Amino acid sequence: KVPLVVHNGLLDVLHVFDKFVGDVPTRPAVFGEAWVSRFPFLFDTRHIAQDGRYGLKYDGRLELNELHRHLCGLPHRSRAERVGP
């Protein structure tokens, strides 16, 4: 399964569901179960930044470009390396 990454993406998620799965359930719990059964790996970068569990706590403006600027200014703790073609 491939992760889906959004930024403040509730409306995007609802749109994807409506266009590719079917009618959006009216009850949040039913929608959540239906979503997770099809797309189990969803990451919302705005939520992650607000939550702060991964050392990314950011209390400033949460537009994507502001968050990017903030993250670029942090000291690098890990290194990402591309492996493969």
TAVEN-V904048 format. One record per residue. N is the residue number from 1. RES is the residue in one letter. PSI is psi in whole degrees, -180 to 180 (none if undefined). BURIAL is 1 if it has 24 or more other C-alpha atoms within 12 Angstrom, else 0. D_CENTER is the distance of its C-alpha to the mean C-alpha in Angstrom with 1 decimal. Layout:
n = (N,N)
res = (RES,RES)
psi = (PSI,PSI)
burial = (BURIAL,BURIAL)
d_center = (D_CENTER,D_CENTER)
This chain:
n = (1,2,3,4,5,6,7,8,9,10,11,12,13,14,15,16,17,18,19,20,21,22,23,24,25,26,27,28,29,30,31,32,33,34,35,36,37,38,39,40,41,42,43,44,45,46,47,48,49,50,51,52,53,54,55,56,57,58,59,60,61,62,63,64,65,66,67,68,69,70,71,72,73,74,75,76,77,78,79,80,81,82,83,84,85)
res = (K,V,P,L,V,V,H,N,G,L,L,D,V,L,H,V,F,D,K,F,V,G,D,V,P,T,R,P,A,V,F,G,E,A,W,V,S,R,F,P,F,L,F,D,T,R,H,I,A,Q,D,G,R,Y,G,L,K,Y,D,G,R,L,E,L,N,E,L,H,R,H,L,C,G,L,P,H,R,S,R,A,E,R,V,G,P)
psi = (144,135,148,124,128,168,113,53,24,-49,-37,-44,-45,-40,-45,-45,-49,-41,-30,-14,-54,-166,139,124,146,-24,127,-41,-40,-42,-46,-45,-42,-40,-52,-32,-24,-35,79,-16,89,129,126,111,-31,-45,-43,-42,-38,-36,-44,9,-23,27,18,22,127,120,2,-162,142,22,154,-42,-35,-40,-41,-46,-44,-48,-35,-25,-9,148,138,126,-21,168,132,138,133,132,130,-171,none)
burial = (0,0,0,0,0,0,1,0,0,0,0,0,1,0,0,0,0,0,0,0,0,0,0,0,0,0,0,0,0,0,0,0,0,0,1,0,0,0,0,0,0,1,0,0,1,1,1,1,1,0,0,0,0,0,0,1,0,1,0,0,0,1,0,0,0,0,1,0,0,0,0,0,0,0,0,0,0,0,0,0,0,0,0,0,0)
d_center = (15.2,12.6,8.9,6.8,4.2,4.1,5.6,7.3,7.0,9.4,12.2,10.6,10.0,13.5,14.9,13.9,15.3,18.4,19.2,18.7,19.3,21.5,22.1,19.4,20.9,22.0,21.5,18.0,18.9,20.0,17.0,14.8,17.2,17.4,13.7,13.4,16.7,15.5,11.9,11.7,8.9,5.5,2.6,1.8,4.5,7.0,7.1,7.4,10.0,11.7,12.0,13.7,14.0,13.5,16.0,13.6,14.9,15.3,17.5,18.0,16.7,13.0,13.2,11.4,14.9,15.9,13.1,14.0,17.6,17.2,15.6,18.3,20.8,20.1,22.4,21.1,21.0,20.1,20.7,18.8,21.3,21.2,23.3,24.7,25.8)
